[in-house]
């Protein structure tokens, strides 16, 4: 089934303490709270799958895949108080973040 | 709404001829054919959104976001004749591919 009329905001986090299961749990807990943002239509909190090929980057700790209805909603999410609180309380956990924003081609 | 029990296979393509709208159209057409693979549950063909922050990588040409039921289905997709045909006929179009595979945390 084709997903259309969506704005995909896909974030990959790398942990400062890559081997800390506590830091991983804290980041996931922070993201779970963040799912209360009303502009988020669908979300997935992921970890690297057990796949390995040259083109696969499986070095991240957490995948945070969000679906919004449009750019306006995604922009609102960026400045949502819950999102700012998440950044304030969790940004000490990661040392790298890569974001890919996509809309229908 | 939370997406659970999924395998997300998210591929980002960079075109060899970054400014070629014809090559872009050929790649999208190839992906559209590939959506006939029966193991694909949901898919989105995307382009970079009009967002810009330090953490955002908007340099890719096409986002190919696939949802599978599980790793077995994704593995089957990798060797599906339609997928191999897509690689054969379209790989001359890109010069970089990055893949992130994610499962439920």
N, CA and C atoms of all chains as a GROMACS GRO file, in nm:
protein
  630
    1UNK      N    1   0.084  -0.120   0.000
    1UNK     CA    2   0.000   0.000   0.000
    1UNK      C    3   0.088   0.125   0.000
    2UNK      N    4   0.054   0.215  -0.090
    2UNK     CA    5   0.133   0.337  -0.099
    2UNK      C    6   0.093   0.436   0.011
    3UNK      N    7   0.194   0.496   0.074
    3UNK     CA    8   0.168   0.603   0.170
    3UNK      C    9   0.181   0.734   0.093
    4UNK      N   10   0.075   0.812   0.092
    4UNK     CA   11   0.076   0.938   0.016
    4UNK      C   12   0.034   1.054   0.105
    5UNK      N   13   0.066   1.174   0.057
    5UNK     CA   14   0.031   1.295   0.131
    5UNK      C   15   0.084   1.290   0.274
    6UNK      N   16   0.210   1.252   0.286
    6UNK     CA   17   0.273   1.246   0.417
    6UNK      C   18   0.406   1.323   0.417
    7UNK      N   19   0.446   1.359   0.536
    7UNK     CA   20   0.578   1.419   0.559
    7UNK      C   21   0.648   1.322   0.654
    8UNK      N   22   0.753   1.257   0.604
    8UNK     CA   23   0.828   1.162   0.688
    8UNK      C   24   0.950   1.234   0.747
    9UNK      N   25   0.957   1.231   0.879
    9UNK     CA   26   1.069   1.290   0.953
    9UNK      C   27   1.140   1.173   1.020
   10UNK      N   28   1.252   1.132   0.961
   10UNK     CA   29   1.322   1.013   1.012
   10UNK      C   30   1.454   1.055   1.075
   11UNK      N   31   1.464   1.030   1.204
   11UNK     CA   32   1.581   1.071   1.283
   11UNK      C   33   1.657   0.947   1.330
   12UNK      N   34   1.790   0.952   1.316
   12UNK     CA   35   1.875   0.845   1.368
   12UNK      C   36   1.966   0.904   1.474
   13UNK      N   37   1.966   0.839   1.592
   13UNK     CA   38   2.046   0.885   1.706
   13UNK      C   39   2.163   0.790   1.730
   14UNK      N   40   2.278   0.846   1.757
   14UNK     CA   41   2.394   0.771   1.804
   14UNK      C   42   2.418   0.812   1.950
   15UNK      N   43   2.431   0.717   2.039
   15UNK     CA   44   2.450   0.746   2.181
   15UNK      C   45   2.594   0.785   2.212
   16UNK      N   46   2.609   0.879   2.304
   16UNK     CA   47   2.742   0.917   2.353
   16UNK      C   48   2.808   0.794   2.417
   17UNK      N   49   2.730   0.725   2.500
   17UNK     CA   50   2.777   0.601   2.562
   17UNK      C   51   2.711   0.484   2.488
   18UNK      N   52   2.777   0.444   2.380
   18UNK     CA   53   2.715   0.350   2.286
   18UNK      C   54   2.676   0.217   2.351
   19UNK      N   55   2.745   0.182   2.459
   19UNK     CA   56   2.717   0.051   2.520
   19UNK      C   57   2.628   0.060   2.644
   20UNK      N   58   2.574   0.178   2.671
   20UNK     CA   59   2.494   0.195   2.792
   20UNK      C   60   2.347   0.162   2.766
   21UNK      N   61   2.304   0.050   2.822
   21UNK     CA   62   2.162   0.012   2.806
   21UNK      C   63   2.073   0.108   2.884
   22UNK      N   64   2.130   0.171   2.988
   22UNK     CA   65   2.053   0.269   3.066
   22UNK      C   66   2.027   0.395   2.981
   23UNK      N   67   2.130   0.443   2.914
   23UNK     CA   68   2.113   0.561   2.829
   23UNK      C   69   2.017   0.532   2.714
   24UNK      N   70   2.026   0.413   2.660
   24UNK     CA   71   1.934   0.372   2.553
   24UNK      C   72   1.790   0.374   2.605
   25UNK      N   73   1.770   0.319   2.724
   25UNK     CA   74   1.635   0.316   2.783
   25UNK      C   75   1.585   0.458   2.810
   26UNK      N   76   1.675   0.545   2.855
   26UNK     CA   77   1.636   0.684   2.882
   26UNK      C   78   1.593   0.755   2.753
   27UNK      N   79   1.668   0.732   2.646
   27UNK     CA   80   1.633   0.796   2.519
   27UNK      C   81   1.498   0.743   2.468
   28UNK      N   82   1.480   0.614   2.474
   28UNK     CA   83   1.352   0.555   2.430
   28UNK      C   84   1.237   0.607   2.516
   29UNK      N   85   1.259   0.618   2.645
   29UNK     CA   86   1.155   0.670   2.735
   29UNK      C   87   1.121   0.815   2.699
   30UNK      N   88   1.224   0.893   2.667
   30UNK     CA   89   1.201   1.032   2.625
   30UNK      C   90   1.119   1.039   2.498
   31UNK      N   91   1.151   0.952   2.404
   31UNK     CA   92   1.076   0.949   2.277
   31UNK      C   93   0.932   0.904   2.301
   32UNK      N   94   0.916   0.809   2.388
   32UNK     CA   95   0.779   0.759   2.416
   32UNK      C   96   0.691   0.871   2.471
   33UNK      N   97   0.749   0.954   2.559
   33UNK     CA   98   0.673   1.070   2.611
   33UNK      C   99   0.637   1.164   2.497
   34UNK      N  100   0.732   1.180   2.408
   34UNK     CA  101   0.718   1.275   2.297
   34UNK      C  102   0.608   1.234   2.199
   35UNK      N  103   0.571   1.109   2.202
   35UNK     CA  104   0.466   1.062   2.110
   35UNK      C  105   0.330   1.125   2.141
   36UNK      N  106   0.321   1.194   2.255
   36UNK     CA  107   0.195   1.262   2.290
   36UNK      C  108   0.171   1.386   2.204
   37UNK      N  109   0.272   1.431   2.130
   37UNK     CA  110   0.254   1.547   2.040
   37UNK      C  111   0.141   1.517   1.941
   38UNK      N  112   0.044   1.604   1.938
   38UNK     CA  113  -0.079   1.573   1.864
   38UNK      C  114  -0.063   1.580   1.712
   39UNK      N  115   0.044   1.645   1.664
   39UNK     CA  116   0.062   1.654   1.519
   39UNK      C  117   0.120   1.523   1.460
   40UNK      N  118   0.174   1.437   1.546
   40UNK     CA  119   0.230   1.310   1.499
   40UNK      C  120   0.116   1.216   1.462
   41UNK      N  121   0.114   1.175   1.335
   41UNK     CA  122   0.007   1.083   1.291
   41UNK      C  123   0.044   0.938   1.322
   42UNK      N  124   0.168   0.901   1.287
   42UNK     CA  125   0.215   0.764   1.313
   42UNK      C  126   0.363   0.774   1.350
   43UNK      N  127   0.408   0.680   1.432
   43UNK     CA  128   0.549   0.681   1.470
   43UNK      C  129   0.600   0.539   1.488
   44UNK      N  130   0.731   0.525   1.476
   44UNK     CA  131   0.798   0.398   1.506
   44UNK      C  132   0.928   0.428   1.576
   45UNK      N  133   0.951   0.360   1.688
   45UNK     CA  134   1.078   0.369   1.760
   45UNK      C  135   1.153   0.239   1.733
   46UNK      N  136   1.269   0.252   1.668
   46UNK     CA  137   1.338   0.132   1.623
   46UNK      C  138   1.482   0.123   1.667
   47UNK      N  139   1.535   0.005   1.645
   47UNK     CA  140   1.678  -0.021   1.665
   47UNK      C  141   1.727  -0.089   1.537
   48UNK      N  142   1.860  -0.094   1.516
   48UNK     CA  143   1.910  -0.156   1.393
   48UNK      C  144   1.865  -0.301   1.381
   49UNK      N  145   1.823  -0.337   1.261
   49UNK     CA  146   1.789  -0.477   1.234
   49UNK      C  147   1.916  -0.558   1.218
   50UNK      N  148   1.901  -0.688   1.222
   50UNK     CA  149   2.017  -0.778   1.210
   50UNK      C  150   2.050  -0.802   1.064
   51UNK      N  151   2.078  -0.692   0.993
   51UNK     CA  152   2.118  -0.704   0.852
   51UNK      C  153   2.256  -0.640   0.837
   52UNK      N  154   2.327  -0.683   0.734
   52UNK     CA  155   2.462  -0.632   0.717
   52UNK      C  156   2.504  -0.642   0.570
   53UNK      N  157   2.510  -0.526   0.505
   53UNK     CA  158   2.566  -0.520   0.370
   53UNK      C  159   2.644  -0.388   0.363
   54UNK      N  160   2.724  -0.372   0.259
   54UNK     CA  161   2.809  -0.253   0.250
   54UNK      C  162   2.730  -0.123   0.261
   55UNK      N  163   2.613  -0.121   0.200
   55UNK     CA  164   2.535   0.003   0.194
   55UNK      C  165   2.456   0.032   0.322
   56UNK      N  166   2.449  -0.065   0.413
   56UNK     CA  167   2.367  -0.050   0.534
   56UNK      C  168   2.446   0.019   0.645
   57UNK      N  169   2.388   0.124   0.700
   57UNK     CA  170   2.445   0.188   0.819
   57UNK      C  171   2.366   0.137   0.940
   58UNK      N  172   2.427   0.047   1.013
   58UNK     CA  173   2.362  -0.009   1.131
   58UNK      C  174   2.431   0.037   1.258
   59UNK      N  175   2.502   0.151   1.248
   59UNK     CA  176   2.582   0.199   1.361
   59UNK      C  177   2.504   0.287   1.459
   60UNK      N  178   2.382   0.327   1.419
   60UNK     CA  179   2.302   0.414   1.507
   60UNK      C  180   2.244   0.330   1.621
   61UNK      N  181   2.192   0.402   1.723
   61UNK     CA  182   2.132   0.333   1.838
   61UNK      C  183   1.980   0.328   1.828
   62UNK      N  184   1.920   0.440   1.787
   62UNK     CA  185   1.773   0.449   1.784
   62UNK      C  186   1.726   0.518   1.656
   63UNK      N  187   1.625   0.459   1.596
   63UNK     CA  188   1.557   0.518   1.481
   63UNK      C  189   1.423   0.572   1.529
   64UNK      N  190   1.395   0.695   1.490
   64UNK     CA  191   1.272   0.764   1.533
   64UNK      C  192   1.204   0.811   1.406
   65UNK      N  193   1.105   0.736   1.363
   65UNK     CA  194   1.040   0.760   1.234
   65UNK      C  195   0.900   0.816   1.256
   66UNK      N  196   0.880   0.939   1.210
   66UNK     CA  197   0.753   1.008   1.234
   66UNK      C  198   0.683   1.040   1.103
   67UNK      N  199   0.550   1.024   1.105
   67UNK     CA  200   0.468   1.063   0.990
   67UNK      C  201   0.380   1.180   1.031
   68UNK      N  202   0.388   1.286   0.954
   68UNK     CA  203   0.302   1.403   0.972
   68UNK      C  204   0.214   1.418   0.847
   69UNK      N  205   0.108   1.493   0.863
   69UNK     CA  206   0.018   1.517   0.749
   69UNK      C  207   0.084   1.608   0.646
   70UNK      N  208   0.168   1.698   0.693
   70UNK     CA  209   0.229   1.797   0.603
   70UNK      C  210   0.341   1.873   0.675
   71UNK      N  211   0.406   1.962   0.602
   71UNK     CA  212   0.520   2.037   0.657
   71UNK      C  213   0.477   2.129   0.772
   72UNK      N  214   0.359   2.185   0.761
   72UNK     CA  215   0.310   2.276   0.866
   72UNK      C  216   0.306   2.203   1.001
   73UNK      N  217   0.254   2.081   0.998
   73UNK     CA  218   0.246   2.004   1.123
   73UNK      C  219   0.384   1.967   1.174
   74UNK      N  220   0.475   1.934   1.083
   74UNK     CA  221   0.611   1.900   1.125
   74UNK      C  222   0.680   2.022   1.183
   75UNK      N  223   0.658   2.138   1.121
   75UNK     CA  224   0.717   2.261   1.173
   75UNK      C  225   0.664   2.290   1.314
   76UNK      N  226   0.536   2.266   1.334
   76UNK     CA  227   0.475   2.290   1.466
   76UNK      C  228   0.537   2.196   1.570
   77UNK      N  229   0.563   2.074   1.529
   77UNK     CA  230   0.626   1.975   1.618
   77UNK      C  231   0.764   2.024   1.664
   78UNK      N  232   0.839   2.087   1.573
   78UNK     CA  233   0.975   2.133   1.607
   78UNK      C  234   0.974   2.232   1.723
   79UNK      N  235   0.869   2.311   1.734
   79UNK     CA  236   0.864   2.413   1.839
   79UNK      C  237   0.764   2.377   1.949
   80UNK      N  238   0.707   2.258   1.943
   80UNK     CA  239   0.616   2.211   2.048
   80UNK      C  240   0.691   2.204   2.181
   81UNK      N  241   0.626   2.248   2.287
   81UNK     CA  242   0.690   2.250   2.419
   81UNK      C  243   0.739   2.110   2.459
   82UNK      N  244   0.665   2.007   2.421
   82UNK     CA  245   0.708   1.870   2.454
   82UNK      C  246   0.837   1.833   2.382
   83UNK      N  247   0.850   1.882   2.258
   83UNK     CA  248   0.972   1.853   2.182
   83UNK      C  249   1.091   1.927   2.242
   84UNK      N  250   1.070   2.052   2.279
   84UNK     CA  251   1.178   2.131   2.339
   84UNK      C  252   1.221   2.069   2.472
   85UNK      N  253   1.123   2.019   2.548
   85UNK     CA  254   1.152   1.954   2.675
   85UNK      C  255   1.233   1.826   2.651
   86UNK      N  256   1.195   1.751   2.548
   86UNK     CA  257   1.269   1.630   2.514
   86UNK      C  258   1.415   1.663   2.483
   87UNK      N  259   1.437   1.766   2.403
   87UNK     CA  260   1.574   1.804   2.368
   87UNK      C  261   1.651   1.844   2.494
   88UNK      N  262   1.588   1.927   2.577
   88UNK     CA  263   1.651   1.973   2.702
   88UNK      C  264   1.695   1.856   2.790
   89UNK      N  265   1.607   1.759   2.802
   89UNK     CA  266   1.630   1.653   2.900
   89UNK      C  267   1.706   1.533   2.844
   90UNK      N  268   1.714   1.522   2.713
   90UNK     CA  269   1.777   1.402   2.654
   90UNK      C  270   1.900   1.429   2.569
   91UNK      N  271   1.928   1.552   2.535
   91UNK     CA  272   2.036   1.577   2.439
   91UNK      C  273   2.174   1.539   2.493
   92UNK      N  274   2.185   1.524   2.625
   92UNK     CA  275   2.313   1.480   2.682
   92UNK      C  276   2.342   1.333   2.646
   93UNK      N  277   2.238   1.264   2.600
   93UNK     CA  278   2.252   1.120   2.573
   93UNK      C  279   2.318   1.090   2.439
   94UNK      N  280   2.301   1.180   2.341
   94UNK     CA  281   2.352   1.148   2.207
   94UNK      C  282   2.471   1.238   2.170
   95UNK      N  283   2.551   1.187   2.075
   95UNK     CA  284   2.661   1.269   2.023
   95UNK      C  285   2.651   1.287   1.872
   96UNK      N  286   2.549   1.228   1.813
   96UNK     CA  287   2.527   1.245   1.669
   96UNK      C  288   2.380   1.221   1.637
   97UNK      N  289   2.327   1.305   1.553
   97UNK     CA  290   2.189   1.291   1.506
   97UNK      C  291   2.190   1.319   1.356
   98UNK      N  292   2.126   1.233   1.280
   98UNK     CA  293   2.107   1.261   1.138
   98UNK      C  294   1.958   1.254   1.108
   99UNK      N  295   1.909   1.355   1.036
   99UNK     CA  296   1.767   1.366   1.006
   99UNK      C  297   1.748   1.368   0.854
  100UNK      N  298   1.648   1.290   0.809
  100UNK     CA  299   1.607   1.296   0.669
  100UNK      C  300   1.459   1.330   0.667
  101UNK      N  301   1.424   1.440   0.607
  101UNK     CA  302   1.284   1.480   0.591
  101UNK      C  303   1.243   1.453   0.446
  102UNK      N  304   1.130   1.386   0.428
  102UNK     CA  305   1.086   1.350   0.293
  102UNK      C  306   0.938   1.379   0.273
  103UNK      N  307   0.907   1.424   0.154
  103UNK     CA  308   0.767   1.441   0.113
  103UNK      C  309   0.746   1.364  -0.017
  104UNK      N  310   0.621   1.348  -0.056
  104UNK     CA  311   0.588   1.273  -0.178
  104UNK      C  312   0.670   1.328  -0.297
  105UNK      N  313   0.719   1.237  -0.376
  105UNK     CA  314   0.803   1.276  -0.491
  105UNK      C  315   0.717   1.338  -0.600
  106UNK      N  316  -0.035   0.727   1.618
  106UNK     CA  317  -0.051   0.581   1.626
  106UNK      C  318   0.084   0.512   1.612
  107UNK      N  319   0.109   0.421   1.702
  107UNK     CA  320   0.238   0.351   1.700
  107UNK      C  321   0.238   0.241   1.592
  108UNK      N  322   0.348   0.236   1.516
  108UNK     CA  323   0.366   0.128   1.420
  108UNK      C  324   0.449   0.021   1.490
  109UNK      N  325   0.395  -0.099   1.500
  109UNK     CA  326   0.466  -0.206   1.571
  109UNK      C  327   0.474  -0.331   1.485
  110UNK      N  328   0.566  -0.418   1.526
  110UNK     CA  329   0.585  -0.544   1.454
  110UNK      C  330   0.612  -0.518   1.306
  111UNK      N  331   0.703  -0.423   1.283
  111UNK     CA  332   0.740  -0.392   1.145
  111UNK      C  333   0.892  -0.396   1.128
  112UNK      N  334   0.931  -0.411   1.004
  112UNK     CA  335   1.072  -0.401   0.965
  112UNK      C  336   1.076  -0.284   0.866
  113UNK      N  337   1.142  -0.175   0.906
  113UNK     CA  338   1.152  -0.060   0.816
  113UNK      C  339   1.285  -0.065   0.742
  114UNK      N  340   1.274  -0.064   0.609
  114UNK     CA  341   1.392  -0.064   0.522
  114UNK      C  342   1.390   0.071   0.452
  115UNK      N  343   1.474   0.164   0.499
  115UNK     CA  344   1.471   0.300   0.443
  115UNK      C  345   1.599   0.325   0.365
  116UNK      N  346   1.581   0.349   0.236
  116UNK     CA  347   1.694   0.367   0.144
  116UNK      C  348   1.695   0.511   0.094
  117UNK      N  349   1.815   0.570   0.091
  117UNK     CA  350   1.831   0.705   0.033
  117UNK      C  351   1.927   0.692  -0.086
  118UNK      N  352   1.883   0.746  -0.198
  118UNK     CA  353   1.962   0.741  -0.322
  118UNK      C  354   2.015   0.880  -0.357
  119UNK      N  355   2.139   0.884  -0.400
  119UNK     CA  356   2.197   1.005  -0.457
  119UNK      C  357   2.223   0.977  -0.606
  120UNK      N  358   2.176   1.064  -0.692
  120UNK     CA  359   2.191   1.044  -0.836
  120UNK      C  360   2.332   1.079  -0.884
  121UNK      N  361   2.380   1.001  -0.982
  121UNK     CA  362   2.508   1.031  -1.046
  121UNK      C  363   2.499   1.169  -1.114
  122UNK      N  364   2.388   1.189  -1.185
  122UNK     CA  365   2.362   1.319  -1.247
  122UNK      C  366   2.256   1.391  -1.163
  123UNK      N  367   2.306   1.461  -1.061
  123UNK     CA  368   2.217   1.516  -0.959
  123UNK      C  369   2.110   1.610  -1.015
  124UNK      N  370   2.143   1.673  -1.128
  124UNK     CA  371   2.050   1.772  -1.182
  124UNK      C  372   1.963   1.717  -1.296
  125UNK      N  373   1.970   1.587  -1.319
  125UNK     CA  374   1.895   1.530  -1.430
  125UNK      C  375   1.754   1.490  -1.388
  126UNK      N  376   1.657   1.565  -1.435
  126UNK     CA  377   1.518   1.530  -1.402
  126UNK      C  378   1.478   1.401  -1.473
  127UNK      N  379   1.546   1.371  -1.584
  127UNK     CA  380   1.518   1.246  -1.656
  127UNK      C  381   1.566   1.126  -1.575
  128UNK      N  382   1.686   1.135  -1.519
  128UNK     CA  383   1.737   1.025  -1.437
  128UNK      C  384   1.653   1.008  -1.311
  129UNK      N  385   1.609   1.119  -1.254
  129UNK     CA  386   1.521   1.113  -1.137
  129UNK      C  387   1.392   1.039  -1.173
  130UNK      N  388   1.335   1.076  -1.286
  130UNK     CA  389   1.210   1.012  -1.329
  130UNK      C  390   1.231   0.863  -1.356
  131UNK      N  391   1.347   0.827  -1.413
  131UNK     CA  392   1.376   0.686  -1.440
  131UNK      C  393   1.388   0.606  -1.310
  132UNK      N  394   1.452   0.666  -1.210
  132UNK     CA  395   1.468   0.597  -1.082
  132UNK      C  396   1.332   0.580  -1.015
  133UNK      N  397   1.251   0.683  -1.015
  133UNK     CA  398   1.118   0.675  -0.954
  133UNK      C  399   1.033   0.570  -1.028
  134UNK      N  400   1.044   0.569  -1.161
  134UNK     CA  401   0.968   0.471  -1.239
  134UNK      C  402   1.012   0.329  -1.204
  135UNK      N  403   1.142   0.311  -1.186
  135UNK     CA  404   1.194   0.180  -1.147
  135UNK      C  405   1.140   0.137  -1.011
  136UNK      N  406   1.137   0.231  -0.918
  136UNK     CA  407   1.086   0.200  -0.784
  136UNK      C  408   0.936   0.170  -0.790
  137UNK      N  409   0.865   0.244  -0.872
  137UNK     CA  410   0.720   0.219  -0.882
  137UNK      C  411   0.691   0.078  -0.932
  138UNK      N  412   0.772   0.032  -1.028
  138UNK     CA  413   0.757  -0.107  -1.074
  138UNK      C  414   0.783  -0.205  -0.959
  139UNK      N  415   0.884  -0.171  -0.881
  139UNK     CA  416   0.929  -0.258  -0.772
  139UNK      C  417   0.824  -0.272  -0.662
  140UNK      N  418   0.731  -0.180  -0.656
  140UNK     CA  419   0.628  -0.188  -0.552
  140UNK      C  420   0.537  -0.309  -0.570
  141UNK      N  421   0.549  -0.377  -0.684
  141UNK     CA  422   0.470  -0.497  -0.707
  141UNK      C  423   0.517  -0.616  -0.622
  142UNK      N  424   0.636  -0.604  -0.561
  142UNK     CA  425   0.685  -0.711  -0.473
  142UNK      C  426   0.584  -0.736  -0.362
  143UNK      N  427   0.542  -0.859  -0.350
  143UNK     CA  428   0.428  -0.889  -0.262
  143UNK      C  429   0.464  -0.882  -0.113
  144UNK      N  430   0.592  -0.887  -0.080
  144UNK     CA  431   0.627  -0.881   0.063
  144UNK      C  432   0.623  -0.739   0.118
  145UNK      N  433   0.618  -0.639   0.029
  145UNK     CA  434   0.612  -0.499   0.073
  145UNK      C  435   0.471  -0.470   0.126
  146UNK      N  436   0.463  -0.431   0.253
  146UNK     CA  437   0.332  -0.401   0.312
  146UNK      C  438   0.290  -0.257   0.281
  147UNK      N  439   0.384  -0.165   0.304
  147UNK     CA  440   0.358  -0.024   0.277
  147UNK      C  441   0.486   0.038   0.223
  148UNK      N  442   0.470   0.140   0.139
  148UNK     CA  443   0.589   0.206   0.084
  148UNK      C  444   0.562   0.354   0.064
  149UNK      N  445   0.671   0.429   0.063
  149UNK     CA  446   0.664   0.572   0.030
  149UNK      C  447   0.783   0.606  -0.057
  150UNK      N  448   0.758   0.674  -0.169
  150UNK     CA  449   0.866   0.725  -0.254
  150UNK      C  450   0.871   0.875  -0.231
  151UNK      N  451   0.985   0.921  -0.180
  151UNK     CA  452   0.993   1.061  -0.139
  151UNK      C  453   1.109   1.137  -0.199
  152UNK      N  454   1.100   1.267  -0.180
  152UNK     CA  455   1.210   1.358  -0.215
  152UNK      C  456   1.235   1.445  -0.092
  153UNK      N  457   1.350   1.514  -0.085
  153UNK     CA  458   1.378   1.595   0.033
  153UNK      C  459   1.270   1.702   0.054
  154UNK      N  460   1.229   1.717   0.179
  154UNK     CA  461   1.135   1.823   0.214
  154UNK      C  462   1.208   1.956   0.219
  155UNK      N  463   1.132   2.063   0.219
  155UNK     CA  464   1.191   2.198   0.220
  155UNK      C  465   1.224   2.240   0.362
  156UNK      N  466   1.309   2.159   0.427
  156UNK     CA  467   1.355   2.192   0.562
  156UNK      C  468   1.506   2.205   0.559
  157UNK      N  469   1.560   2.278   0.654
  157UNK     CA  470   1.704   2.300   0.655
  157UNK      C  471   1.752   2.334   0.796
  158UNK      N  472   1.820   2.238   0.857
  158UNK     CA  473   1.887   2.262   0.984
  158UNK      C  474   2.018   2.184   0.979
  159UNK      N  475   2.108   2.214   1.073
  159UNK     CA  476   2.239   2.149   1.070
  159UNK      C  477   2.231   1.997   1.064
  160UNK      N  478   2.136   1.940   1.137
  160UNK     CA  479   2.129   1.794   1.148
  160UNK      C  480   2.060   1.727   1.029
  161UNK      N  481   1.998   1.807   0.943
  161UNK     CA  482   1.922   1.751   0.832
  161UNK      C  483   2.010   1.726   0.711
  162UNK      N  484   2.004   1.602   0.659
  162UNK     CA  485   2.070   1.571   0.533
  162UNK      C  486   1.964   1.574   0.422
  163UNK      N  487   1.967   1.680   0.346
  163UNK     CA  488   1.870   1.696   0.237
  163UNK      C  489   1.938   1.684   0.102
  164UNK      N  490   2.054   1.617   0.102
  164UNK     CA  491   2.134   1.611  -0.021
  164UNK      C  492   2.098   1.494  -0.111
  165UNK      N  493   2.017   1.401  -0.060
  165UNK     CA  494   1.979   1.284  -0.140
  165UNK      C  495   1.876   1.324  -0.246
  166UNK      N  496   1.854   1.234  -0.341
  166UNK     CA  497   1.756   1.262  -0.447
  166UNK      C  498   1.623   1.193  -0.421
  167UNK      N  499   1.629   1.068  -0.376
  167UNK     CA  500   1.506   0.989  -0.358
  167UNK      C  501   1.512   0.910  -0.228
  168UNK      N  502   1.404   0.915  -0.155
  168UNK     CA  503   1.384   0.833  -0.035
  168UNK      C  504   1.289   0.719  -0.069
  169UNK      N  505   1.329   0.600  -0.030
  169UNK     CA  506   1.251   0.479  -0.062
  169UNK      C  507   1.228   0.407   0.072
  170UNK      N  508   1.111   0.428   0.128
  170UNK     CA  509   1.080   0.380   0.261
  170UNK      C  510   0.983   0.262   0.254
  171UNK      N  511   1.030   0.146   0.299
  171UNK     CA  512   0.950   0.024   0.288
  171UNK      C  513   0.919  -0.035   0.425
  172UNK      N  514   0.797  -0.083   0.439
  172UNK     CA  515   0.756  -0.154   0.560
  172UNK      C  516   0.730  -0.301   0.526
  173UNK      N  517   0.800  -0.387   0.599
  173UNK     CA  518   0.778  -0.531   0.587
  173UNK      C  519   0.724  -0.584   0.719
  174UNK      N  520   0.664  -0.702   0.714
  174UNK     CA  521   0.611  -0.763   0.837
  174UNK      C  522   0.724  -0.807   0.929
  175UNK      N  523   0.836  -0.846   0.869
  175UNK     CA  524   0.946  -0.901   0.949
  175UNK      C  525   1.072  -0.915   0.862
  176UNK      N  526   1.180  -0.961   0.926
  176UNK     CA  527   1.307  -0.973   0.857
  176UNK      C  528   1.302  -1.078   0.745
  177UNK      N  529   1.228  -1.183   0.767
  177UNK     CA  530   1.218  -1.290   0.666
  177UNK      C  531   1.163  -1.232   0.534
  178UNK      N  532   1.059  -1.149   0.546
  178UNK     CA  533   1.000  -1.089   0.426
  178UNK      C  534   1.098  -0.991   0.360
  179UNK      N  535   1.172  -0.915   0.442
  179UNK     CA  536   1.270  -0.823   0.386
  179UNK      C  537   1.382  -0.898   0.317
  180UNK      N  538   1.425  -1.008   0.377
  180UNK     CA  539   1.531  -1.090   0.316
  180UNK      C  540   1.482  -1.145   0.181
  181UNK      N  541   1.356  -1.186   0.176
  181UNK     CA  542   1.299  -1.239   0.052
  181UNK      C  543   1.297  -1.130  -0.056
  182UNK      N  544   1.264  -1.009  -0.015
  182UNK     CA  545   1.263  -0.895  -0.108
  182UNK      C  546   1.401  -0.874  -0.170
  183UNK      N  547   1.506  -0.890  -0.090
  183UNK     CA  548   1.643  -0.865  -0.141
  183UNK      C  549   1.676  -0.956  -0.259
  184UNK      N  550   1.623  -1.074  -0.259
  184UNK     CA  551   1.655  -1.169  -0.366
  184UNK      C  552   1.539  -1.190  -0.464
  185UNK      N  553   1.434  -1.112  -0.449
  185UNK     CA  554   1.320  -1.119  -0.540
  185UNK      C  555   1.366  -1.080  -0.682
  186UNK      N  556   1.320  -1.153  -0.780
  186UNK     CA  557   1.361  -1.127  -0.920
  186UNK      C  558   1.332  -0.982  -0.960
  187UNK      N  559   1.222  -0.927  -0.909
  187UNK     CA  560   1.189  -0.788  -0.943
  187UNK      C  561   1.292  -0.691  -0.886
  188UNK      N  562   1.341  -0.722  -0.766
  188UNK     CA  563   1.441  -0.637  -0.703
  188UNK      C  564   1.574  -0.646  -0.779
  189UNK      N  565   1.611  -0.767  -0.816
  189UNK     CA  566   1.736  -0.785  -0.891
  189UNK      C  567   1.728  -0.716  -1.027
  190UNK      N  568   1.610  -0.722  -1.088
  190UNK     CA  569   1.590  -0.654  -1.216
  190UNK      C  570   1.602  -0.502  -1.198
  191UNK      N  571   1.544  -0.452  -1.089
  191UNK     CA  572   1.554  -0.308  -1.060
  191UNK      C  573   1.701  -0.266  -1.047
  192UNK      N  574   1.779  -0.344  -0.972
  192UNK     CA  575   1.921  -0.310  -0.954
  192UNK      C  576   1.993  -0.312  -1.089
  193UNK      N  577   1.968  -0.416  -1.167
  193UNK     CA  578   2.031  -0.429  -1.299
  193UNK      C  579   2.002  -0.310  -1.389
  194UNK      N  580   1.878  -0.266  -1.388
  194UNK     CA  581   1.836  -0.166  -1.485
  194UNK      C  582   1.851  -0.022  -1.434
  195UNK      N  583   1.866  -0.005  -1.305
  195UNK     CA  584   1.869   0.132  -1.250
  195UNK      C  585   2.000   0.171  -1.182
  196UNK      N  586   2.087   0.076  -1.154
  196UNK     CA  587   2.204   0.111  -1.071
  196UNK      C  588   2.299   0.210  -1.140
  197UNK      N  589   2.286   0.222  -1.272
  197UNK     CA  590   2.370   0.321  -1.340
  197UNK      C  591   2.328   0.464  -1.305
  198UNK      N  592   2.209   0.477  -1.244
  198UNK     CA  593   2.155   0.611  -1.215
  198UNK      C  594   2.214   0.673  -1.089
  199UNK      N  595   2.254   0.590  -0.991
  199UNK     CA  596   2.300   0.646  -0.865
  199UNK      C  597   2.449   0.626  -0.844
  200UNK      N  598   2.505   0.712  -0.755
  200UNK     CA  599   2.646   0.695  -0.718
  200UNK      C  600   2.662   0.678  -0.567
  201UNK      N  601   2.550   0.682  -0.495
  201UNK     CA  602   2.557   0.659  -0.350
  201UNK      C  603   2.420   0.611  -0.301
  202UNK      N  604   2.425   0.514  -0.215
  202UNK     CA  605   2.304   0.460  -0.152
  202UNK      C  606   2.334   0.441  -0.004
  203UNK      N  607   2.246   0.488   0.082
  203UNK     CA  608   2.259   0.459   0.225
  203UNK      C  609   2.129   0.394   0.270
  204UNK      N  610   2.144   0.284   0.343
  204UNK     CA  611   2.029   0.207   0.390
  204UNK      C  612   2.030   0.200   0.543
  205UNK      N  613   1.913   0.222   0.601
  205UNK     CA  614   1.895   0.202   0.746
  205UNK      C  615   1.781   0.100   0.762
  206UNK      N  616   1.812  -0.012   0.823
  206UNK     CA  617   1.711  -0.115   0.853
  206UNK      C  618   1.678  -0.107   1.002
  207UNK      N  619   1.549  -0.101   1.034
  207UNK     CA  620   1.509  -0.088   1.175
  207UNK      C  621   1.397  -0.184   1.209
  208UNK      N  622   1.405  -0.235   1.331
  208UNK     CA  623   1.296  -0.317   1.387
  208UNK      C  624   1.254  -0.256   1.520
  209UNK      N  625   1.142  -0.300   1.574
  209UNK     CA  626   1.093  -0.248   1.701
  209UNK      C  627   1.203  -0.252   1.807
  210UNK      N  628   1.211  -0.147   1.886
  210UNK     CA  629   1.314  -0.136   1.989
  210UNK      C  630   1.281  -0.230   2.105
   0.00000   0.00000   0.00000
